């Protein structure tokens, strides 16, 4: 279900909340799924170093 929030994480007390953004241009972007990116909600490749 990532990156879309359905609220199901609320019972796990993750401390995370949804990040809302609006694309300003038509461009391919990657959403971070590991949670370690310094450019959240976007991927910066940090997952390759974990």
Residue, then its C-alpha position, 0 to 999 in steps of 0.5 A: x500500500x505504500x506510498x499511499x496512506x490508508x491510516x492502518x499504521x495508526x495502531x502501530x504507533x510508528x511516529x510517522x505521518x503522511x507527507x503531502x506534496x504536489x508535483x510542479x512539473x511532469x517528471x519521473x520521481x521515486x518515492x522513498x520506501x526505506x524511510x532513510x532518504x535525506x530528501x523524503x518523500x523522495x528516494x536519494x538512493x540511501x537504500x543501496x548503502x543499508 
